[in-house]
Structures are given as structure tokens and as C-alpha cells.
Amino acid sequence: MDSGWIFCHVKELVVNIGDTLQAWSNDKLRSSEHCVVLKKLMNYFYLVFFFYFKDEKVILAPDEVVGEENSRIYKSFVCYDYLKFRVNNEKGKFEKVVFTVNDFVRIGSKLK
């Protein structure tokens, strides 16, 4: 899904991908903004699990993911450098994220 919100039915599982996995997958997996809104009062279970690579880990889409006929969309980057980029560009705790991995290392990006 490229844009908009999706409606989830009861007992469905949603997996949200973060920016580093988007870059590692060469855009085959897409990071997205997420929000949970209950349409009616009910019991629900919402589990959040965050995984982040070690600070010194270099992210680069492997050749097997890129494929022979495609090119890399993102330059390689060190996880900690991206974390610093995000922290330095956040406006406020609950405001919409303005800068993403696309701004940080997407080939052809003007920002950094």
C-alpha cells in the first residue's frame, strides 16, 4: 500500500516495518506512519516490539535483494549516524516525522 490508512479486522496481525529495514530491502518492504484508532469501545491487545541494529552496523541492500536488473536505491549508512540524523531533525515528541531514510541516504536526495 502506497498511501492512506488500512482498516484491520478483529484478530488480524499487522507488522510495521521501520526505515532501516526499508533501506536494507531496497524498498521491497516499506516503512510507514502508523496509528491505532478504535472505532468502538472494546478490549484489544496491542503489542509493540522495536528492533534496532547495533550502532556500528552498516546498512546496505544485499546483492540478492537488489537483483541483477535493478540498482541500489540507498547509499550505505551506519545505524548510529541515521539515529543522530533523526534525533536532530525531530520537531517534537508527537509531531509527524518530517525526515526519513529517504532524506538521509536515498540516492539523489538533496538533504544531509
VEXNU-263955 format. One line per field, with one value per atom (N, C-alpha, C): residue number from 0; atom name; y, z, x negated. Coordinates in pm, whole numbers, plus 50000, padded with zeros to 5 digits. Atoms other than C-alpha are relative to their C-alpha. Last residue first. Example, Ala and Ser with C-alpha at 12.3 -4.5 7.8 and 13.67 -1.06 7.14 Angstrom:
BEGIN
n: [1_1_1_0_0_0] $
atom: [N_CA_C_N_CA_C] $
py: [49881_49894_50109_49881_49550_50120] $
pz: [49994_50714_50073_50000_50780_50000] $
px: [50082_48633_50077_49911_48770_49910] $
// end
This chain:
BEGIN
n: [111_111_111_110_110_110_109_109_109_108_108_108_107_107_107_106_106_106_105_105_105_104_104_104_103_103_103_102_102_102_101_101_101_100_100_100_99_99_99_98_98_98_97_97_97_96_96_96_95_95_95_94_94_94_93_93_93_92_92_92_91_91_91_90_90_90_89_89_89_88_88_88_87_87_87_86_86_86_85_85_85_84_84_84_83_83_83_82_82_82_81_81_81_80_80_80_79_79_79_78_78_78_77_77_77_76_76_76_75_75_75_74_74_74_73_73_73_72_72_72_71_71_71_70_70_70_69_69_69_68_68_68_67_67_67_66_66_66_65_65_65_64_64_64_63_63_63_62_62_62_61_61_61_60_60_60_59_59_59_58_58_58_57_57_57_56_56_56_55_55_55_54_54_54_53_53_53_52_52_52_51_51_51_50_50_50_49_49_49_48_48_48_47_47_47_46_46_46_45_45_45_44_44_44_43_43_43_42_42_42_41_41_41_40_40_40_39_39_39_38_38_38_37_37_37_36_36_36_35_35_35_34_34_34_33_33_33_32_32_32_31_31_31_30_30_30_29_29_29_28_28_28_27_27_27_26_26_26_25_25_25_24_24_24_23_23_23_22_22_22_21_21_21_20_20_20_19_19_19_18_18_18_17_17_17_16_16_16_15_15_15_14_14_14_13_13_13_12_12_12_11_11_11_10_10_10_9_9_9_8_8_8_7_7_7_6_6_6_5_5_5_4_4_4_3_3_3_2_2_2_1_1_1_0_0_0] $
atom: [N_CA_C_N_CA_C_N_CA_C_N_CA_C_N_CA_C_N_CA_C_N_CA_C_N_CA_C_N_CA_C_N_CA_C_N_CA_C_N_CA_C_N_CA_C_N_CA_C_N_CA_C_N_CA_C_N_CA_C_N_CA_C_N_CA_C_N_CA_C_N_CA_C_N_CA_C_N_CA_C_N_CA_C_N_CA_C_N_CA_C_N_CA_C_N_CA_C_N_CA_C_N_CA_C_N_CA_C_N_CA_C_N_CA_C_N_CA_C_N_CA_C_N_CA_C_N_CA_C_N_CA_C_N_CA_C_N_CA_C_N_CA_C_N_CA_C_N_CA_C_N_CA_C_N_CA_C_N_CA_C_N_CA_C_N_CA_C_N_CA_C_N_CA_C_N_CA_C_N_CA_C_N_CA_C_N_CA_C_N_CA_C_N_CA_C_N_CA_C_N_CA_C_N_CA_C_N_CA_C_N_CA_C_N_CA_C_N_CA_C_N_CA_C_N_CA_C_N_CA_C_N_CA_C_N_CA_C_N_CA_C_N_CA_C_N_CA_C_N_CA_C_N_CA_C_N_CA_C_N_CA_C_N_CA_C_N_CA_C_N_CA_C_N_CA_C_N_CA_C_N_CA_C_N_CA_C_N_CA_C_N_CA_C_N_CA_C_N_CA_C_N_CA_C_N_CA_C_N_CA_C_N_CA_C_N_CA_C_N_CA_C_N_CA_C_N_CA_C_N_CA_C_N_CA_C_N_CA_C_N_CA_C_N_CA_C_N_CA_C_N_CA_C_N_CA_C_N_CA_C_N_CA_C_N_CA_C_N_CA_C_N_CA_C_N_CA_C_N_CA_C_N_CA_C_N_CA_C_N_CA_C] $
py: [50070_51560_50086_49971_51666_49915_49873_51677_50029_49910_51311_50124_49885_51157_50098_49950_50818_50108_50040_50786_50061_50072_50829_49956_50023_51071_49937_49874_51216_49979_49947_50876_50130_50059_50740_50048_50145_50978_49952_50056_51350_49850_49923_51515_49935_50009_51275_50070_50086_51395_50003_49941_51556_49903_50060_51356_50063_50141_51406_49937_50021_51731_49854_49874_51868_49985_50015_51575_50133_49943_51665_49983_49859_51619_50067_49925_51293_50150_49994_51155_50084_49920_51242_50017_49860_51105_50094_49967_50774_50146_49977_50768_50038_49874_50814_50033_49891_50539_50137_49983_50296_50120_50056_50346_50032_49907_50410_49923_50067_50251_50106_50013_50455_49925_49930_50387_49977_49875_50298_50084_49963_50026_50136_49933_49926_50036_49879_49675_50066_49899_49415_50131_49968_49180_50118_50071_49177_50051_49902_49429_49932_49922_49171_50098_50091_48914_50074_50025_49192_49913_50105_49286_49982_50108_49622_49896_49997_49822_49883_50046_49905_50021_49932_49931_49937_50081_49824_50086_50002_50044_49921_49867_50139_49997_49940_49783_50130_50057_49720_50067_49907_49828_49935_50058_49612_50102_49923_49750_49925_50055_49529_50079_49930_49682_49936_50030_49471_50074_49928_49584_49981_50029_49362_50065_50033_49477_49977_50045_49506_49967_50145_49704_49969_50040_50056_49848_50019_50122_49953_49949_50255_49983_50092_50211_50064_49930_50409_49896_50091_50276_50083_49947_50488_49897_50091_50413_50065_49936_50605_49906_49920_50368_50066_49940_50192_50086_49855_49996_50040_49981_49649_50149_50112_49596_49993_49961_49947_49885_49925_49833_50034_50078_49573_50070_50130_49720_49918_49979_50072_49867_49951_49969_50018_50119_49766_50039_50072_50078_49874_49941_50285_49920_49873_50066_50041_50003_49796_50138_49872_49768_49995_49984_49421_50129_49899_49397_50012_49964_49087_50100_49989_49044_50042_50117_48914_50004_50065_49184_49874_50071_49347_49940_50134_49600_49941_50044_49905_49856_50127_50048_49967_50087_50412_49869_50018_50609_49903_49887_50578_49968_49882_50333_50117_49882_50000_50124] $
pz: [49910_50457_50054_49858_50211_50057_49986_49828_50144_49901_49782_50015_50065_49455_50097_50108_49606_49924_50131_49918_49892_50088_50217_49866_49946_50473_49897_49996_50304_50037_50137_50206_49994_50066_50547_49856_49988_50694_49933_50077_50760_50027_50121_50867_49911_50038_51126_49866_50114_51230_49966_50130_51571_49890_50065_51890_49865_49969_52054_49919_49868_51886_50017_49950_51586_50143_49942_51513_50052_50088_51288_50049_50027_51529_49913_49875_51664_49975_49961_51313_50126_50099_51192_50041_49972_51513_49905_49875_51459_50038_50032_51097_50126_50074_51204_49963_49904_51465_49932_49923_51201_50095_49867_50971_50084_49887_50610_50129_49872_50266_50110_49972_49985_50132_49885_49911_50006_49983_49592_50109_49861_49482_50005_49937_49120_50143_49925_48949_50053_50091_48677_50070_50110_48867_49916_50125_49191_49888_50108_49476_49868_49986_49740_49884_50021_49640_50007_50144_49603_49971_50058_49967_49851_50059_50050_49937_50145_50259_49946_50073_50630_49851_50129_50819_49927_50114_51183_49875_50101_51426_49874_50048_51639_49884_49918_51667_49936_50016_51467_50095_50068_51604_49993_50020_51700_49924_50078_51846_49992_49985_51958_49908_50077_52016_50030_49959_52124_49909_50089_52108_50051_49964_52259_49895_50110_52249_50053_49956_52477_49877_49990_52330_50058_49874_52294_50010_49891_51930_50123_50046_51627_50105_49974_51799_49956_49962_51639_50018_49964_51614_50049_49897_51427_50027_49946_51195_50114_49882_50958_50053_50010_50717_50133_49870_50633_49987_49987_50311_50143_49881_50233_50026_50016_49877_50121_50019_49907_49971_50126_49870_49959_50098_50146_49864_50018_50362_49892_50075_50311_49971_50132_50416_49914_50077_50702_49860_50032_50830_49920_50107_50797_49965_49976_51007_49884_50031_50905_50023_50052_51065_49986_49976_51107_49932_50085_51140_50040_49959_51274_49900_50106_51241_50060_50007_51524_49881_49873_51478_49970_49934_51135_50131_49954_51026_50074_49896_50818_50035_50025_50622_50119_49884_50616_49960_49934_50313_50116_49921_50085_50064_50013_49897_50086_50000_50000_50000] $
px: [50092_47797_49895_50020_48067_49888_50073_48063_49962_49942_48159_49913_49938_48033_50064_50086_47956_50076_49948_48168_49912_50093_47938_50056_50135_48083_49906_50073_48390_49854_50003_48528_49920_50116_48428_49990_50011_48683_49872_50110_48726_49987_50022_49052_49893_50141_49185_49982_50028_49529_49851_49975_49539_49962_49885_49573_50033_49979_49234_50114_49944_49149_50036_49944_48967_50049_49866_48738_50048_49900_48442_50143_50028_48152_50105_49988_48293_49981_49859_48347_50019_49928_47995_50147_50034_47840_50075_49933_48025_49974_49859_47908_50079_49993_47546_50144_50008_47590_50007_49876_47711_49996_50021_47410_50124_50008_47504_49981_50023_47483_49990_50143_47635_49985_50059_48000_49849_49926_48190_49936_49975_47949_50069_50113_47985_50038_49966_48208_49874_49948_48160_50037_50091_47930_50048_49976_48126_49910_49997_48129_50034_49876_48221_50014_49886_47958_50133_49984_47698_50121_50085_47752_50028_49920_47915_49907_50012_47671_50080_49883_47692_49977_49986_47364_50118_49957_47391_50016_50105_47193_50037_50038_47493_49902_50105_47620_49955_50133_47936_49901_50090_48270_49863_50132_48563_49916_50096_48880_49869_50134_49167_49907_50103_49506_49866_50136_49801_49902_50089_50161_49859_50138_50428_49910_50089_50785_49860_50131_51083_49916_50014_51368_49862_50062_51503_49998_49904_51582_49924_49871_51396_50109_49889_51060_50130_49878_50779_50110_49892_50424_50118_49912_50172_50109_49900_49884_50077_49944_49661_50108_49878_49496_50033_49973_49173_50125_49986_49186_50033_49918_49050_50006_49906_48923_50094_49859_48778_50095_49998_48414_50143_49923_48470_50007_50064_48192_50069_50125_48330_49931_49962_48682_49875_49964_48536_50047_50124_48359_50030_50082_48676_49875_50067_48905_49909_50143_49152_49940_50046_49496_49848_50143_49642_49956_50062_50019_49854_50134_50191_49943_50101_50563_49867_50088_50783_49903_50034_51050_49918_49892_51041_49950_50033_50785_50119_49909_50868_49964_49934_50578_50090_49993_50478_50066_49872_50370_49991_49954_50070_50135_50084_49851_50044_49915_50000_49910] $
// end
